[in-house]
Structure formats: structure tokens, C-alpha cells
């Protein structure tokens, strides 16, 4: 099932995508695609609905119908660094012995096609297409063998990053990761049962039609179950939390010469089975 949130910013309603690519309204069945609504029993209840009997929402999604972040009320936006062997190589860094964890602030979260705002004074704003894990059943000290039972589904994430803030500003990576608009998620949350092999998904990103990233989750160092179990050692995971699992090679920082966003560009990115995002880049000056 493809769960989504549609409508104006701050007023999004819950919905799902039908087989014809139309949005169906879920307001009568769930308050939001968020929090307790993502628990396994509640997901199963939504999956049991006759989608074709639900009200059709006027408009074409991602055209004249805005989609918001596919998850609302996100409590934690956890990110994993250097989790693709080929991306670590382009960064000139060794593959870490354990997952590298950092955070994006939840105020960075926007819809999949909303504008990306370059922070004032930024000269190194970069892109990163990533597979997002959405937590359903929460927990702490989750066993890796049981980790997938805690996953509600997956989504596309653009881990937009300001490299000077991240690397050169005397602090943790978080400085360059959580700026406003740096966390587009969606277009939809695809429930776990629809993704047959999350270890072999193609993911790609283009800037102004030029493809920079074209990779596969097959080169992830630490796989989805390990990441869920590992993160749960350091924090209790809760319904609606997001784990962004790292990016394949092709980021702007890895280009020769390096290439960063200046404003005016259009980014398109996607993952097999999870949809496509399109963002206009705006320089705030």
C-alpha cells in the first residue's frame, strides 16, 4: 500500500494511491499517516480497506495536487553516514566499522516536491538520494532477527547537505544536515510487504537533467535490519521515526571539480518502487 499525505502545508490529510495513480482519501479511517497510525495493526486495518470504494481526491498527485511529507509528526529523523562502500571511496574515507549516526532536525522536513532553500551564505549545498526506513512498531534493544517486524515501510529521502557547515564549522555533521527544507520525504510511504528486496533497489538523482547518482542499495555496508537494531541500542525507536540509510556515490562533493547547488536548478530523484521527487532550488541570498 502506498500511503501519503496531501494538501497545503500544515493542513495535510491522510490518503493512499490507487492502482490508477489517483489519490484516495483516508480521513474517515485514520487521523494522519503518523505516530500510532503506523502501528502494525493499524497498517493492516488500512490494507484491508476496499481502496476503490474510498473517496477520490480531485487533482493529479505531484502535478496540481500537492503531496506533503509522507509521514507526519516525525519524532526522530536519524541518518546514517558513509553507508555505501563506493560513496565512502569517493569521499576519501574508510568504511566505518560501525554505522555512523547523525541527525536531521524535524524542522527540515518538507514534501517531496517542495522548494529547497539554500541557506544564507552557503556555497556548498549538496544532494544525496537515500532510502528511508519508517518505523512502525517501536522498541529499544531490538534484535536484528526481529527488526523487520518494526518497519512500517520505506520512502525516498533527499538528504540535502551543506558541506561547509557539515565539515568546516567546528562541530558535528548535524550543522550541515538540518537546515530548513533539507529533508524532503515521500512522495509516499510504501508498506514493507510491497518491497520484495530492499537490498537491491536502484536509486538515482539528476540535477537539471544530468544524472549524478545512479546506484543500488546492494552496495550498502550495513543493511536495513542491522540499522534498525543498531539504532535501537542508543535510543528507543517510536512509530513514525525515520532512519535515512546513506547515499551511493555521485554527490556534488565527489565530483571533479566539485559541483554544488547555486540556486535555479531542478533536482529529480527516485528509488525503484518508491516514487520520484522533484525540487526547485532557491537561493535565499
FILOVEX-442154 format. One record per residue (C-alpha): chain; x, y, z. Coordinates in steps of 0.5 Angstrom, whole numbers. Layout:
N
+-------+-------+-------+-------+
: kette :     u :     v :     w :
+-------+-------+-------+-------+
:     A :     X :     Y :     Z :
...
+-------+-------+-------+-------+
END
This chain:
285
+-------+-------+-------+-------+
: kette :     u :     v :     w :
+-------+-------+-------+-------+
:     A :     0 :     0 :     0 :
:     A :     2 :     7 :    -2 :
:     A :     1 :    12 :     4 :
:     A :     1 :    19 :     3 :
:     A :    -1 :    26 :     6 :
:     A :    -4 :    31 :     1 :
:     A :    -6 :    38 :     1 :
:     A :    -3 :    45 :     3 :
:     A :     3 :    46 :     8 :
:     A :     1 :    44 :    15 :
:     A :    -6 :    42 :    13 :
:     A :    -5 :    35 :    10 :
:     A :   -10 :    30 :    10 :
:     A :    -8 :    22 :    10 :
:     A :    -9 :    19 :     4 :
:     A :    -7 :    13 :    -1 :
:     A :    -5 :    12 :    -8 :
:     A :   -10 :     7 :   -12 :
:     A :    -8 :     3 :   -18 :
:     A :    -9 :     8 :   -23 :
:     A :    -5 :    13 :   -19 :
:     A :   -11 :    17 :   -16 :
:     A :   -11 :    20 :    -9 :
:     A :   -16 :    17 :    -5 :
:     A :   -18 :    20 :     2 :
:     A :   -17 :    16 :     8 :
:     A :   -19 :    21 :    13 :
:     A :   -25 :    17 :    15 :
:     A :   -20 :    11 :    17 :
:     A :   -14 :    15 :    20 :
:     A :   -13 :    22 :    23 :
:     A :    -6 :    22 :    20 :
:     A :     0 :    18 :    17 :
:     A :     4 :    19 :    23 :
:     A :     5 :    16 :    30 :
:     A :     0 :    11 :    33 :
:     A :    -3 :    10 :    26 :
:     A :     3 :     7 :    23 :
:     A :     3 :     1 :    28 :
:     A :     2 :    -6 :    25 :
:     A :    -5 :    -7 :    27 :
:     A :    -7 :     0 :    24 :
:     A :    -3 :    -1 :    18 :
:     A :    -6 :    -8 :    17 :
:     A :   -13 :    -5 :    18 :
:     A :   -12 :     0 :    12 :
:     A :    -9 :    -5 :     8 :
:     A :   -16 :    -9 :     9 :
:     A :   -20 :    -3 :     6 :
:     A :   -23 :    -3 :    -1 :
:     A :   -19 :     2 :    -4 :
:     A :   -24 :     3 :   -10 :
:     A :   -29 :     5 :    -5 :
:     A :   -26 :    11 :    -2 :
:     A :   -27 :    18 :    -4 :
:     A :   -23 :    20 :   -10 :
:     A :   -19 :    27 :    -8 :
:     A :   -19 :    32 :   -14 :
:     A :   -13 :    33 :   -18 :
:     A :    -6 :    29 :   -20 :
:     A :    -1 :    28 :   -15 :
:     A :     5 :    32 :   -16 :
:     A :     2 :    36 :   -21 :
:     A :    -4 :    40 :   -19 :
:     A :    -5 :    36 :   -12 :
:     A :     1 :    38 :    -7 :
:     A :     4 :    32 :    -3 :
:     A :     6 :    33 :     4 :
:     A :    12 :    29 :     7 :
:     A :     9 :    22 :     7 :
:     A :    10 :    22 :    15 :
:     A :     7 :    27 :    20 :
:     A :     9 :    28 :    27 :
:     A :    16 :    25 :    26 :
:     A :    19 :    25 :    33 :
:     A :    27 :    23 :    30 :
:     A :    30 :    24 :    24 :
:     A :    36 :    19 :    24 :
:     A :    41 :    19 :    19 :
:     A :    47 :    14 :    17 :
:     A :    53 :    17 :    14 :
:     A :    58 :    13 :    10 :
:     A :    54 :     7 :     9 :
:     A :    56 :     6 :     2 :
:     A :    63 :     3 :     0 :
:     A :    63 :     7 :    -6 :
:     A :    61 :    13 :    -3 :
:     A :    66 :    13 :     2 :
:     A :    71 :    12 :    -3 :
:     A :    69 :    18 :    -7 :
:     A :    70 :    22 :     0 :
:     A :    77 :    19 :     1 :
:     A :    74 :    16 :     8 :
:     A :    75 :     9 :    10 :
:     A :    69 :     5 :    11 :
:     A :    67 :     5 :    18 :
:     A :    67 :    -1 :    23 :
:     A :    60 :     1 :    26 :
:     A :    55 :     5 :    23 :
:     A :    56 :    13 :    23 :
:     A :    50 :    16 :    26 :
:     A :    48 :    24 :    26 :
:     A :    41 :    27 :    26 :
:     A :    37 :    32 :    21 :
:     A :    32 :    36 :    25 :
:     A :    25 :    35 :    24 :
:     A :    24 :    42 :    22 :
:     A :    28 :    41 :    16 :
:     A :    22 :    36 :    13 :
:     A :    18 :    38 :     7 :
:     A :    14 :    35 :     2 :
:     A :    17 :    31 :    -4 :
:     A :    17 :    37 :    -9 :
:     A :    17 :    43 :    -5 :
:     A :    23 :    48 :    -6 :
:     A :    30 :    47 :    -3 :
:     A :    32 :    53 :     0 :
:     A :    40 :    55 :     0 :
:     A :    42 :    58 :     7 :
:     A :    44 :    65 :     7 :
:     A :    52 :    65 :     6 :
:     A :    52 :    58 :     3 :
:     A :    57 :    56 :    -2 :
:     A :    57 :    48 :    -1 :
:     A :    50 :    46 :    -1 :
:     A :    50 :    39 :    -4 :
:     A :    45 :    33 :    -5 :
:     A :    44 :    26 :    -3 :
:     A :    39 :    21 :    -5 :
:     A :    37 :    16 :     0 :
:     A :    33 :    10 :     2 :
:     A :    29 :    12 :     8 :
:     A :    26 :     7 :    13 :
:     A :    20 :     9 :    17 :
:     A :    19 :     6 :    24 :
:     A :    12 :     2 :    25 :
:     A :    13 :    -2 :    32 :
:     A :    17 :     2 :    37 :
:     A :    22 :    -1 :    41 :
:     A :    29 :    -1 :    45 :
:     A :    35 :    -6 :    44 :
:     A :    31 :    -9 :    38 :
:     A :    34 :   -16 :    36 :
:     A :    37 :   -16 :    29 :
:     A :    33 :   -22 :    27 :
:     A :    26 :   -19 :    29 :
:     A :    28 :   -12 :    26 :
:     A :    24 :   -12 :    20 :
:     A :    17 :   -13 :    24 :
:     A :    19 :    -6 :    27 :
:     A :    19 :    -3 :    20 :
:     A :    12 :     0 :    17 :
:     A :    15 :     2 :    10 :
:     A :    20 :     5 :     6 :
:     A :    21 :    12 :     3 :
:     A :    25 :    17 :    -2 :
:     A :    29 :    22 :     2 :
:     A :    34 :    27 :    -1 :
:     A :    39 :    28 :     5 :
:     A :    41 :    35 :     3 :
:     A :    47 :    38 :     6 :
:     A :    51 :    44 :     7 :
:     A :    58 :    41 :     7 :
:     A :    62 :    47 :     9 :
:     A :    57 :    47 :    15 :
:     A :    58 :    40 :    16 :
:     A :    66 :    39 :    16 :
:     A :    69 :    46 :    16 :
:     A :    65 :    49 :    22 :
:     A :    68 :    46 :    28 :
:     A :    63 :    41 :    30 :
:     A :    58 :    35 :    29 :
:     A :    55 :    34 :    22 :
:     A :    49 :    36 :    24 :
:     A :    50 :    43 :    23 :
:     A :    50 :    42 :    16 :
:     A :    45 :    37 :    15 :
:     A :    39 :    40 :    19 :
:     A :    38 :    47 :    15 :
:     A :    30 :    48 :    14 :
:     A :    28 :    45 :     7 :
:     A :    34 :    40 :     8 :
:     A :    29 :    34 :     9 :
:     A :    24 :    32 :     3 :
:     A :    21 :    26 :     5 :
:     A :    16 :    22 :     0 :
:     A :    12 :    22 :    -5 :
:     A :     9 :    16 :    -1 :
:     A :    11 :    11 :     5 :
:     A :    11 :     4 :     1 :
:     A :     9 :    -1 :     6 :
:     A :    14 :    -6 :     8 :
:     A :    10 :   -12 :     4 :
:     A :    11 :    -8 :    -3 :
:     A :    18 :    -8 :    -3 :
:     A :    21 :   -15 :    -4 :
:     A :    28 :   -14 :    -4 :
:     A :    30 :    -8 :     0 :
:     A :    37 :   -10 :    -1 :
:     A :    37 :    -9 :    -9 :
:     A :    34 :    -2 :   -10 :
:     A :    36 :     2 :   -16 :
:     A :    37 :    10 :   -13 :
:     A :    39 :    16 :   -17 :
:     A :    39 :    23 :   -17 :
:     A :    39 :    28 :   -23 :
:     A :    41 :    36 :   -23 :
:     A :    38 :    40 :   -29 :
:     A :    37 :    33 :   -33 :
:     A :    44 :    31 :   -31 :
:     A :    45 :    24 :   -28 :
:     A :    50 :    25 :   -22 :
:     A :    48 :    19 :   -18 :
:     A :    46 :    12 :   -20 :
:     A :    47 :     7 :   -15 :
:     A :    44 :     1 :   -11 :
:     A :    42 :    -1 :    -4 :
:     A :    46 :    -7 :    -6 :
:     A :    53 :    -3 :    -4 :
:     A :    50 :    -1 :     3 :
:     A :    55 :    -3 :     8 :
:     A :    50 :    -4 :    14 :
:     A :    43 :    -7 :    12 :
:     A :    36 :    -5 :    14 :
:     A :    35 :   -10 :    20 :
:     A :    42 :    -8 :    22 :
:     A :    41 :    -1 :    22 :
:     A :    34 :    -1 :    26 :
:     A :    37 :    -6 :    31 :
:     A :    44 :    -2 :    32 :
:     A :    40 :     5 :    33 :
:     A :    35 :     2 :    38 :
:     A :    41 :     1 :    42 :
:     A :    42 :     8 :    43 :
:     A :    35 :    11 :    43 :
:     A :    28 :     8 :    44 :
:     A :    25 :     8 :    37 :
:     A :    18 :    10 :    36 :
:     A :    12 :    10 :    31 :
:     A :    14 :    15 :    25 :
:     A :    21 :    16 :    27 :
:     A :    25 :    16 :    20 :
:     A :    32 :    13 :    19 :
:     A :    36 :    15 :    13 :
:     A :    40 :    10 :    11 :
:     A :    46 :    13 :     7 :
:     A :    47 :    15 :     0 :
:     A :    51 :    12 :    -6 :
:     A :    57 :    16 :   -10 :
:     A :    56 :    22 :   -14 :
:     A :    54 :    27 :    -9 :
:     A :    57 :    34 :   -11 :
:     A :    63 :    34 :    -6 :
:     A :    65 :    28 :   -10 :
:     A :    65 :    31 :   -17 :
:     A :    72 :    33 :   -20 :
:     A :    72 :    39 :   -20 :
:     A :    67 :    39 :   -14 :
:     A :    60 :    42 :   -16 :
:     A :    55 :    45 :   -11 :
:     A :    48 :    48 :   -12 :
:     A :    48 :    55 :   -13 :
:     A :    40 :    56 :   -14 :
:     A :    36 :    56 :   -20 :
:     A :    37 :    48 :   -21 :
:     A :    32 :    43 :   -21 :
:     A :    33 :    36 :   -18 :
:     A :    30 :    30 :   -19 :
:     A :    31 :    23 :   -15 :
:     A :    28 :    17 :   -14 :
:     A :    28 :    10 :   -12 :
:     A :    25 :     3 :   -15 :
:     A :    18 :     2 :   -13 :
:     A :    18 :     8 :    -8 :
:     A :    17 :    14 :   -13 :
:     A :    20 :    20 :   -15 :
:     A :    22 :    27 :   -12 :
:     A :    23 :    34 :   -16 :
:     A :    25 :    40 :   -13 :
:     A :    27 :    47 :   -15 :
:     A :    33 :    50 :   -11 :
:     A :    32 :    57 :    -9 :
:     A :    38 :    62 :    -6 :
:     A :    36 :    66 :    -1 :
:     A :    41 :    71 :    -2 :
+-------+-------+-------+-------+
END
